[in-house]
Every structure is written in structure tokens, then in C-alpha cells.
Amino acid sequence: MNKPTEDDEIVDIFTDGACSGNPGPGGWGAILRVSEKKGGVEREIFGGEADTTNNRMELMAVIEALRALKRPVQARVHTDSQYVQKGISEWIHAWKKRGWRTASRQPVKNADLWRVLDEEAARHHVQWLWVRGHSGHIENERADELARRGIESIRA
């Protein structure tokens, strides 16, 4: 992918995952917001799974948000999951070198989703930003509400 320029579209993505029990019914939610210079359009997405974990839902939120982008962009992903933020920006490089094994030679948990996230992220220039969860961050709170709607959508 080419180096980003000032004219590139910037999309802020706010994500969260939730689980009712861990494992149990789970949901994910994301807000995608295009930069003001490109119109300031905002979109909300969410979904859920009947039997999953919180970490899987955190990953799915980011995967589905990146999948929703129709063309390569500069993306700033805001997540309250250090598992996602550190996993994709730090740990994944060693996992790949070791054949998707941890430093203790155990299989990487959720490797199926990490592989998908790695592919989706490669289509864009992504900055991975951690935000403290449940601390009044407006978009993070909204993403949490969307994740809870994802749980409810599979219960209905």
C-alpha cells in the first residue's frame, strides 16, 4: 500500500465487545466516522454470536469495522481492549514467526480471528489506539451499547 497523504480519507473507528458470561452469548459493536474534511459521515454496526468469549467479540468488532470500509483509508482504531491493541501492534509479529505459537510454544488463542484481522488491517494504514473502558469516553460507551445490542440481537 502507498504511503498515506494529507488528502487520504481518515476514518476513526471505535469498537467494543461484550459477553454475557465468558464464554456465553456475545456481541460486538463499532462506530465508523469519516473525517470532517470528507463529509463527517458516521455509521454504526453491530452483531453477535450465541457462544463466544469477550476477546473474540473484541476482535470481531475491529474485523467487521475494517471489512465495512469499501476502499483503503487511514484508519484510527480506538479500542478499550489491550488484548486487541497490543496483539495487533506488538505480539502478532512474533506469533507469525513462530507459526502462530506463543513464546511458551502454545497455540495462539483466537488465531483464526487474528489471521483475519491481520489481512483486513493490511488493506489500510491503521493506527491502533487504546482508550480506558467505562471511563466516560463517549464513543467507547456508544460502542459498548452497540455490543450489548449485538447480544440482544441473537437472543431475539
C-alpha angles and dihedrals in degrees: 000000000000122000111272119255133203089259094057118112112258118209123189112208122195115191142180140169130205137188132195096215118353102269100024141087109340142186140194132202138186140183118207116197123184115214119269092246088061097047104283094249117173130200131184124207133177142166142164148211130218098227118023145110134259092248092053090051091049088054094045091054091059094040093052092045092053091045089055091062109097097201138018114286142163102266129192108199113201112196134165089209115098085187089065098036097047094034095058098035101038119006101043095072092061092041091056093047090052094048095259094311128130124239087267089055094249119137112267110254113242091011089155091062095039089057091051092046090050090053094046093047091050090066091064143038100254130191111196113214127184119212126186109256123233092011100117097274097152099214093042090053090049091049088051090053089051091050089052089050086054089057091049092048091063093045093055 
